[in-house]
């Protein structure tokens, strides 16, 4: 897909089509990385999103960890 680079102040930007934004799951913030002269955009996820599931995946033997946790 060919898109035009648009001048925005001292910077430049591009417009992403609505269907691309929806397909990639982009919200108000996205991650931008540059690797080997390529720009990579990925959906931003907050560190605490799905943290319970991540704990169960990394420590499956800890079945009742929340009951033991002191807040």
C-alpha positions, 0 to 999 in steps of 0.5 A: 500500500502506498501512502503519502508522507505529510508534513506536520510542523517540523515532523512528518506523518502518515495517515493509516486507513481505518481498516488497517487501524481496526485490523491491527487493534490500534487504540490511542497509543501504538508502539513504534520501533525501527529495525534495519531501516523498517518502521514497525507499528504494533498495538500498545498493551499495558503491562498489567493487562491480563496479568492474572492469566500471565501469572497462571501461565508462568507459575501453573503450580501456584493455583491459590496465589491470590488468596495468599497475597496480602495487599 
